[in-house]
Each structure stands twice: as structure tokens, then as C-alpha cells.
């Protein structure tokens, strides 16, 4: 019985370990490092834009355009825009933002997941 469990665990754990190793290799590669740095940068920019727009709204100054905020989300900053929406309680009542930003985020997550898994499993 113990040998059966050991063999079963080997057949399950070995592919998982190999998949994780491939993901780590992809992340460490130069191309993926640049993509990750860019992703972090555009999300930080999106978060800052939401903060600044909220401050401008409170001070009744010129605002950041909604199209700029949505474009930032579309080019990869959806997580930063989404986090900024709820951190600063800004644009959370606008259907345009409460629907589009999560949709953009899901599409981006699906694309990234496909890219990673297609490289791991050579789809």
C-alpha cells in the first residue's frame, strides 16, 4: 500500500514540479523580466493616476480624463486602476469603470495564462 501511494504521489508531484520550474525559468528569462517590470510600472502609474484624479476632484481642479484612465487599464494597468478605484473610493459608482476595468483585467489574465501555459505545455 505504501509503495502504491509513493508511486501515485510521484506521478502527480513530478509534473507539478516540472511545470513550476518552467514558469520560474520563463520569469527569469530576459524577455519576461522586461515584461514584468513594464507591468509593474504601468500598474503603479495607474494607481497614482487614480489617486491624483481623486485629489483633483476634491480640490475642483482639472481632472485626469476618463479615457486616459481606461487606456492605462487597457495597456496593462488594469490592476493598478482597479486597486486605486477601491483604495481611494474613486469612480466606483461609474458603471463604465466598474464593468470595463474588471473585464479588461480578466482578458489580460486570460492572455497571460495562455502565454504561460502554451510555453509550458507547448500548445
Backbone bond lengths (Angstrom), bond angles and torsions (degrees), N, CA, C in turn:
res aa  C-N    CA-C-N  psi(-1)  N-CA   C-N-CA  omega(-1)  CA-C   N-CA-C  phi
1 X - - - 1.442 - - 1.516 110.52 -
2 X 1.323 116.96 -42.63 1.460 121.59 -179.76 1.532 110.85 -62.57
3 X 1.327 116.80 -39.39 1.463 120.91 179.19 1.526 110.25 -65.88
4 X 1.328 116.54 -38.07 1.462 121.22 177.96 1.525 111.07 -61.34
5 X 1.328 116.24 -45.98 1.474 121.28 179.12 1.521 110.06 -64.16
6 X 1.315 116.73 -42.02 1.460 120.81 179.13 1.523 111.05 -61.22
7 X 1.317 117.36 -45.28 1.474 121.14 178.73 1.524 111.24 -65.20
8 X 1.339 116.63 -39.80 1.460 120.71 179.62 1.526 110.42 -64.14
9 X 1.328 116.25 -43.16 1.468 119.87 178.66 1.526 111.14 -64.65
10 X 1.324 116.59 -39.38 1.465 119.79 178.31 1.520 111.63 -61.85
11 X 1.322 116.58 -40.99 1.467 119.18 -178.48 1.520 111.62 -71.81
12 X 1.329 117.88 -22.77 1.464 121.18 178.62 1.526 111.11 -91.21
13 X 1.310 117.17 -45.90 1.461 121.28 -172.95 1.526 112.16 -74.76
14 X 1.301 119.28 -38.68 1.470 121.56 -177.67 1.528 112.56 -57.93
15 X 1.341 120.35 -48.16 1.469 118.38 177.54 1.530 113.32 -63.71
16 X 1.326 116.59 -33.88 1.467 119.43 178.34 1.517 110.43 -66.44
17 X 1.322 117.22 -44.29 1.467 121.20 178.60 1.523 110.14 -62.45
18 X 1.333 117.61 -41.87 1.470 120.74 178.21 1.522 111.29 -63.34
19 X 1.329 117.79 -41.18 1.465 121.45 179.57 1.524 110.70 -64.82
20 X 1.323 117.31 -43.41 1.468 121.07 178.53 1.526 110.34 -63.55
21 X 1.303 117.49 -40.50 1.469 120.97 178.27 1.525 110.80 -62.43
22 X 1.337 117.02 -39.69 1.469 119.88 178.50 1.523 111.44 -67.02
23 X 1.335 117.58 -39.25 1.465 120.74 177.39 1.524 110.22 -62.36
24 X 1.322 116.75 -44.44 1.472 120.40 178.94 1.519 110.53 -62.53
25 X 1.323 117.74 -41.00 1.461 121.51 177.81 1.519 110.79 -62.40
26 X 1.336 117.62 -41.60 1.460 121.17 177.81 1.517 111.49 -62.47
27 X 1.325 116.56 -43.04 1.461 120.64 -178.24 1.515 111.34 -66.51
28 X 1.309 117.30 -37.33 1.457 121.10 -177.63 1.521 111.85 -74.60
29 X 1.338 117.47 -25.65 1.463 119.42 -178.23 1.523 110.34 -59.15
30 X 1.309 117.04 152.07 1.458 123.26 -173.99 1.525 112.17 -57.13
31 X 1.321 117.10 -46.08 1.459 120.62 -177.31 1.523 111.09 -61.34
32 X 1.304 117.29 -45.01 1.452 120.27 -179.30 1.514 112.20 -69.87
33 X 1.321 117.52 -31.92 1.469 120.11 177.36 1.521 110.04 -62.42
34 X 1.333 116.86 -42.99 1.461 120.86 178.61 1.526 110.90 -64.23
35 X 1.312 116.91 -39.66 1.469 121.04 179.03 1.525 110.31 -65.06
36 X 1.311 117.10 -41.89 1.469 120.88 -179.69 1.523 110.77 -65.94
37 X 1.325 117.47 -42.76 1.471 120.94 177.97 1.530 109.61 -62.45
38 X 1.327 117.42 -43.10 1.459 121.04 177.93 1.517 111.94 -63.13
39 X 1.330 116.27 -41.41 1.459 121.37 178.41 1.528 110.77 -61.33
40 X 1.320 116.47 -45.63 1.468 120.21 178.86 1.519 110.36 -63.06
41 X 1.335 117.00 -43.55 1.463 121.03 -178.32 1.527 111.84 -62.13
42 X 1.332 117.56 -47.52 1.469 119.76 -177.66 1.528 111.12 -67.91
43 X 1.314 118.43 -29.92 1.459 120.48 176.97 1.524 111.70 -74.04
44 X 1.314 117.72 -37.10 1.469 120.72 174.86 1.531 109.18 -64.15
45 X 1.329 116.83 -42.50 1.465 120.61 177.93 1.525 110.20 -61.24
46 X 1.331 117.74 -44.31 1.463 121.26 178.33 1.521 112.24 -59.95
47 X 1.322 116.39 -42.79 1.466 121.48 178.87 1.530 110.51 -62.65
48 X 1.334 115.95 -44.82 1.467 120.76 179.75 1.530 110.86 -65.31
49 X 1.329 117.34 -39.40 1.466 120.28 178.18 1.529 111.34 -61.23
50 X 1.325 117.01 -40.77 1.466 119.80 178.11 1.525 110.65 -65.26
51 X 1.315 116.92 -40.83 1.471 120.66 178.30 1.518 110.39 -63.38
52 X 1.320 115.86 -46.67 1.462 120.06 -177.91 1.532 110.49 -65.07
53 X 1.335 117.72 -41.38 1.456 119.98 179.75 1.526 111.01 -64.00
54 X 1.312 117.40 -37.83 1.469 121.18 177.00 1.528 110.28 -64.27
55 X 1.343 116.48 -43.45 1.472 119.85 178.16 1.520 110.88 -63.08
56 X 1.339 116.78 -43.00 1.465 120.64 179.53 1.528 110.58 -64.04
57 X 1.319 117.28 -37.60 1.466 120.60 179.43 1.525 110.66 -64.59
58 X 1.318 116.81 -39.91 1.458 120.57 -179.76 1.530 111.64 -69.38
59 X 1.332 116.94 -31.63 1.471 121.56 -179.00 1.523 112.11 -93.98
60 X 1.343 116.32 2.39 1.460 122.95 -179.02 1.521 112.31 54.76
61 X 1.317 115.85 44.97 1.465 122.59 176.59 1.524 109.28 -101.67
62 X 1.346 115.19 -179.83 1.462 120.01 173.41 1.512 108.77 -59.64
63 X 1.319 115.45 140.94 1.452 120.94 -173.24 1.522 111.65 -105.99
64 X 1.329 114.86 164.87 1.460 121.64 170.77 1.523 106.39 -77.37
65 X 1.319 117.94 131.39 1.460 120.82 -178.14 1.528 111.22 -64.00
66 X 1.327 114.63 144.76 1.462 118.98 176.89 1.524 110.54 -61.75
67 X 1.328 116.44 -35.55 1.464 119.63 179.47 1.530 110.81 -64.21
68 X 1.326 117.17 -33.31 1.469 120.73 177.11 1.529 110.42 -67.83
69 X 1.314 116.27 -42.43 1.462 120.20 179.24 1.535 110.74 -64.49
70 X 1.328 116.64 -43.89 1.469 119.87 179.97 1.530 111.45 -69.69
71 X 1.336 117.27 -35.27 1.468 119.90 176.99 1.520 110.44 -65.72
72 X 1.325 116.42 -38.60 1.470 120.20 176.93 1.530 109.86 -61.63
73 X 1.313 116.13 -41.88 1.472 119.92 177.11 1.527 110.09 -62.93
74 X 1.325 116.83 -41.36 1.466 120.84 -175.90 1.524 113.20 -67.73
75 X 1.330 117.86 -31.19 1.469 119.81 -178.92 1.519 112.63 -87.51
76 X 1.328 117.28 9.25 1.461 120.09 174.42 1.510 114.54 123.29
77 X 1.328 117.87 -2.39 1.456 120.70 -177.09 1.513 114.34 -97.43
78 X 1.326 116.90 22.54 1.464 119.98 -176.10 1.528 112.32 -62.69
79 X 1.310 117.24 -35.96 1.465 120.34 179.60 1.530 110.64 -66.01
80 X 1.327 117.39 -42.52 1.466 121.59 177.94 1.518 112.32 -65.71
81 X 1.342 116.38 -41.98 1.462 120.75 177.70 1.529 109.82 -63.77
82 X 1.321 116.38 -45.28 1.465 121.36 -178.98 1.530 110.90 -63.13
83 X 1.324 116.23 -45.12 1.474 119.96 178.77 1.523 110.30 -63.06
84 X 1.338 116.93 -41.60 1.461 120.88 178.38 1.519 112.64 -64.82
85 X 1.330 116.70 -35.56 1.466 120.15 178.30 1.517 110.85 -57.21
86 X 1.315 115.63 -45.63 1.457 119.14 -174.08 1.528 113.16 -90.76
87 X 1.305 118.29 -25.42 1.467 120.48 175.75 1.529 110.14 -68.17
88 X 1.345 115.91 -42.65 1.458 120.64 -176.57 1.526 112.68 -102.34
89 X 1.337 116.88 6.10 1.461 122.62 -178.69 1.535 109.94 48.60
90 X 1.314 115.29 55.44 1.461 121.74 -174.26 1.523 109.81 -127.37
91 X 1.309 116.24 130.42 1.469 124.42 179.98 1.528 112.21 66.48
92 X 1.312 117.80 17.04 1.461 120.13 -178.02 1.522 112.59 -78.52
93 X 1.320 117.88 -12.71 1.458 121.00 177.19 1.525 111.71 -100.18
94 X 1.322 117.25 -3.30 1.463 121.72 179.44 1.529 108.63 -87.65
95 X 1.323 116.38 116.17 1.473 120.10 -178.93 1.522 111.50 -58.89
96 X 1.330 115.96 -33.03 1.465 120.00 179.62 1.533 110.18 -56.68
97 X 1.306 116.55 -40.34 1.462 120.58 -178.09 1.522 112.52 -84.99
98 X 1.325 117.18 -40.28 1.465 119.23 -177.35 1.521 112.20 -70.52
99 X 1.333 117.53 -18.10 1.462 120.60 177.73 1.526 111.25 -101.52
100 X 1.341 116.61 -49.89 1.466 119.77 -173.82 1.525 113.95 -68.85
101 X 1.314 117.74 -43.68 1.470 119.34 -176.08 1.535 111.90 -62.68
102 X 1.352 119.50 -47.21 1.471 117.71 175.43 1.530 113.28 -63.56
103 X 1.352 117.15 -35.22 1.468 119.35 177.43 1.523 111.00 -63.91
104 X 1.323 116.37 -44.25 1.463 120.72 178.00 1.529 109.62 -60.77
105 X 1.332 115.76 -42.75 1.464 120.19 -179.26 1.532 110.88 -62.44
106 X 1.316 117.67 -43.09 1.467 120.92 179.13 1.529 111.37 -63.91
107 X 1.327 117.00 -41.68 1.462 120.53 178.06 1.526 110.18 -62.51
108 X 1.324 116.91 -43.52 1.465 120.51 179.00 1.521 111.39 -65.12
109 X 1.322 117.22 -40.41 1.470 120.43 178.37 1.527 110.71 -65.00
110 X 1.330 116.72 -39.12 1.466 120.47 178.15 1.525 110.30 -64.56
111 X 1.330 116.71 -42.30 1.463 120.59 179.35 1.529 111.11 -63.29
112 X 1.318 117.00 -46.83 1.470 120.91 -179.68 1.523 110.12 -63.69
113 X 1.333 117.08 -42.58 1.465 120.52 178.67 1.520 110.86 -60.84
114 X 1.328 115.98 -43.63 1.463 119.80 178.77 1.528 110.99 -62.33
115 X 1.332 116.41 -44.25 1.466 120.29 179.66 1.527 111.13 -60.00
116 X 1.314 116.63 -45.17 1.466 120.33 -178.78 1.525 110.89 -66.02
117 X 1.331 116.83 -50.89 1.464 119.67 -176.11 1.524 112.72 -70.16
118 X 1.326 117.70 -30.13 1.466 118.96 177.74 1.518 110.30 -68.37
119 X 1.320 117.34 -32.35 1.461 119.72 177.90 1.529 111.35 -77.32
120 X 1.322 116.79 -34.13 1.462 119.96 -179.81 1.525 110.02 -71.92
121 X 1.321 117.09 -48.75 1.455 121.22 -173.68 1.515 112.97 -100.45
122 X 1.340 116.59 6.14 1.468 123.46 177.22 1.528 111.96 50.68
123 X 1.333 115.16 53.60 1.464 121.95 179.90 1.520 109.17 -75.16
